């Protein structure tokens, strides 16, 4: 049995029917923006391997940091013990983040970081004898991960977990912000969509522990970019009701939207922030949930006295070393210039898709380019064409999109945009 035959018969890939998995590529090497298949053909990783490999694959500085840490200490439990990589990563994160976000909880995946954030919010409220505050508010079109509680705050109808809506905790879903990122803000609360939030907080705020959002960019929920002013106003409303604000920046953190963090477009600081994906430059899994001294100390006054969570691989030294090296790259390289160049080129070259039949919208924000179609796109078409086009794309729902590594060259990016436009033309 060949490796691909074994894979098809035994390995279950994400969001795949195991009885009919579709085309699969056996990757033997990854370097820079390129993936190499077992037959030697190469493909540009236009997805940054699900948005995390911002510096490209096998970056020398990250590899060196991980190898050095591997020689010293691959892992040690974080309960009652600590180590230099976790401390150094904490220092770097505190230096990068706004004042007030300085209590750091490490975990091993983005979904778990969300679970931790939701626990934090509930324990914070319980510590103040608000035991009825166990529910959450969010906006439709959101995606926050695949674990159980995280699924409950994903879009319940059109989201990836709509199948489970009858089994999940019922949460409060608001309409997604109506005004898009590039549009003019309206002060009319019916037009901007804030009246829904005002009504919810006024009538049921005493049941709600927190409001969780992907700031500015909804990722897997449709690549929707909404106006930063909505965040500012929502943040202020939550403050009035002592509802904690949780920002999920797992997909957008570390420069993807053109700002270091997507929340920087709005100039607001949440009570709890979740980071992951690009935290380690895509070289190993790591995530973190970061909060304020006030929230952390309140949790310490709760009935349990501690935050009730503790992953086995929490603060894995190998992952912390990779994250330190990745943040050093962000500090030393002109990532802003790289992302701006990508944005400019995406804007110019994806414009050709606007006039194609079947195209609903073309939009760009930072190093994110989207061609939205009027009907669902079959991802298997892009997968089958990838060796021929030399570009790895993974469309979903109605979107043909890219999130390339920041180190991609202009020629490589042109190859990506040409493939995206070609896919849109073929779909229409």
Secondary structure by P-SEA (a helix, b strand, c coil): ccaaaaaaaccccccccccccccccccccccccbbbcccccccccccccccccccccccaaaaaaaaaaaaccccccccccccaaaaaaaaaaaaaccccccbbbbbccaaaaaaaaaaaaaaaaaaaccccccbbbbbccccccccaaaaaaccccccccccccccccbbbbcccccccccbbbbcccccccaaaaaaaaaccccccccccccccccccccbbbbbaaaaaaaaaaaaaacbbbbbccccccccccccccccccccccccbbbbccccccccbbbbbbbbcaaaaaaaaacccccccccccccccaaaaaaaaaaaaaaaccaaaaaaaaaaaaaaaaaccccccccccccccccccccccccccccaaaaaaacccccbbbbbccccccccccccccaaaaaaaaaaaaaaaaaac
